[in-house]
């Protein structure tokens, strides 16, 4: 099994439980931002009303050799997120997502973090 397929298998039940709790108002629109396109495609099949964009993003502090399109896509995600009513962040890391947390702080958007208990 590939590493990507293992990730999908490991997070499936955890994410679906969280989604069921948070995606309860079907009259609202939900945009899924993630650095894993395979995960976005998988969840789109489970929740067809999810809005996703398949693009390559980057972590801005990684390297000076970053692709300009990746940086533009990442900043576009940040700008779009700044217009949200609520931000729900999920991560296998206890520190969460600084990307979503600082967007919520800068734009005074309610932020909920759920730690995923999955092996990474």
Secondary structure by P-SEA (a helix, b strand, c coil): ccaaaaaaaaaaaaaaaaaaaccccccbbbbbbcccaaaaaaaaaacccbbbbbcccccccccccccaaaaaaaaaaaaaaaaccbbbbbcccccccaaaaaaaaaaccbbbbbbbcccc
